[in-house]
Amino acid sequence: MLYKFKSKAAGDVIMLEPNGKQVLQLIGKDAGAKGIIEPSQMHAAIAALESAIAKEETDRDAEGAEKADGISLKQRALPLIDMMRRAKAADEEIVWGV
């Protein structure tokens, strides 16, 4: 399954199921087949993702470069964070699965 995040304020963001579930869980959303992020929820969602990214980067630094070869949460989440910022500024929601 893919998660396709859509908003009138930005282009679509597509994630594989494990990555989409991870991001949705981090922002406190049910990782169901359909959902919505309201503009009023986006500030907290962005903060949650930025906090998780900072924690992952700290953990990667502690582990060393040899274990940090995979794609990071930052690389996966930044397009969605950008979408949330644009959607919040335009007062538009983000939906998936519809």
Backbone hydrogen bonds, N-H to C=O, Kabsch-Sander energy under -0.5 kcal/mol:
donor,donor_aa,acceptor,acceptor_aa,energy
3,Y,15,M,-3.2
4,K,2,L,-0.6
5,F,3,Y,-0.6
5,F,13,V,-3.3
6,K,95,V,-3.1
7,S,10,A,-0.6
10,A,7,S,-0.9
13,V,5,F,-2.1
15,M,3,Y,-2.7
17,E,1,M,-1.5
20,G,16,L,-2.8
21,K,17,E,-2.7
22,Q,18,P,-2.0
23,V,19,N,-2.3
24,L,20,G,-2.5
25,Q,21,K,-2.6
26,L,22,Q,-2.2
27,I,23,V,-1.5
28,G,25,Q,-1.1
29,K,24,L,-3.1
32,G,30,D,-0.8
35,G,96,W,-2.0
37,I,94,I,-3.0
38,E,36,I,-0.5
41,Q,38,E,-1.8
42,M,38,E,-0.7
42,M,39,P,-0.9
43,H,39,P,-0.5
45,A,41,Q,-1.9
46,I,42,M,-2.9
47,A,43,H,-2.3
48,A,44,A,-2.3
49,L,45,A,-2.2
50,E,46,I,-2.7
51,S,47,A,-2.2
52,A,48,A,-2.2
53,I,49,L,-2.5
54,A,50,E,-2.3
55,K,51,S,-2.2
56,E,52,A,-2.4
57,E,53,I,-2.5
58,T,54,A,-2.1
59,D,55,K,-2.6
60,R,56,E,-2.7
61,D,57,E,-2.2
62,A,58,T,-1.9
63,E,59,D,-1.8
64,G,60,R,-2.0
67,K,64,G,-1.0
68,A,65,A,-1.3
76,R,72,S,-1.7
77,A,73,L,-3.2
78,L,74,K,-2.2
81,I,77,A,-2.6
82,D,78,L,-2.7
83,M,79,P,-2.1
84,M,80,L,-2.7
85,R,81,I,-2.4
86,R,82,D,-2.3
87,A,83,M,-2.9
88,K,84,M,-2.8
89,A,85,R,-2.1
90,A,86,R,-1.8
91,D,87,A,-0.5
91,D,88,K,-1.0
92,E,87,A,-2.9
94,I,37,I,-2.1
95,V,6,K,-2.6
96,W,35,G,-1.9
97,G,4,K,-0.6
